[in-house]
Amino acid sequence: MTELLRAPLFHTPRNPFLQDRGLESHWDGGLLISDGRVAAAGDYQAIRAANPNATTTDLRGGFLLPGLIDTHIHFPQLRVLGGLSRSLLDWLEECALPEEVRMADESHARGIARRFIHALASHGTTTAMVFGAHFAPATAALFEAAGKSGLRIIAGMVLSDRRLRPELHQTPDGAYRDSSELIRCFHGRGRLFYAVTPRFAFSTSEAMLEVCQTLLREHEGLRLQTHLNENAREITEVAKLFPWASDYLAVYERFGLAGRGTVMAHNVHPTVSEIERLAASGTAVAHCPSSNAALGSGLFAMKRHVKAGVRVALGTDVGGGTGFGLLKEALQAYLLQRVAPDGALLDAAQMLYLATRAGAEALGTENEIGDLQPGKAADVVYIRPPADTPLSAVLERVETPEQALAAIFTLAGAESIQEVRVEGSVVYRQTAGGPHL
Ligand SMILES: [Zn+2]
């Protein structure tokens, strides 16, 4: 089945931080999808002429973007969104951890999993790297809901054996056993993949970090996700817990946990050496600007990371962040960089790259997803603002693709996400009677 979608389209096949003309845009755009793959992306008339038999779907009035990629988000924290006015460690103790304990109840976990996956899709996110729960059945519930949805989900059971709450702690042996079983059940099943997930060095002993290393060695293609240098108090505590480590990153390096396929969230307070080592090892950083601002963690040194060659992508960090929208997250990155000392001045192409292709590069899946080049999976978001909204008014008068894209990042929320596809198949469509999955 070959289908030709007609609408203005944008994607960033090249890194706009490194090259001019990173943004590719087609005002009268065509996206030819064949068997779930992008067969062509470009000018509608040219693609139409070369493929006269393709079924055309006229989507003019809206815009096509690659599926959005969220590289840092917590499944059990859906209901703690909005816990403002605290810093990281107090927020964990008072808001996040009590809610995460409730994931011991499997039926509760199933309900949250369904709503969590729906929220991803309804915000245009087609791929996400997700912190599961501290409990295996709840993490399995996340994978099962993800499997039914068609989204690409990389997730893992969260591992900790100290300093949180006793209900959330596992033994290293138990963590190994449960993780191995979850890997056996879900890793590589359809669009699901497993990420070994030590919560952060603050809550994991050396024995637990060794378990993480063992799991990575025992299975092909696993990813790893954790947190790094988020908050000043956290960093001081980690230094006390691992007195042999020269810095925070060195804790993870000792156990072979840095490198390609690893995503470390935040890195708001890095040393010069840490930035250099992240770049050298290909370790990615998930930048979560809403969370960094909401928890008062600090301002991310985007320029220093990019200049050093660190892979930087975006994460919403629900529930330390402020919601599921990656478009809003890219805007938040823009806003914080605007006021940061020596901040980067982000343009619309860089914002799109951060929300799409940069995520694919961080996850090591850039050959499969992240832009709309021929051969890629047809993961697409169709954005069309409702009539009589500020965004629809702005889009009436824009004169260039860059202006349209900047307006979308500034004003588009979930109400403007009309349709979301993964490998060409619709995984979410907003209907007149309200959204459904
Ligand atoms: Zn986080």
Residues whose N, C-alpha, C, O or C-beta is under 5 A from the ligand:
A	BS01	ZN	A265 D317
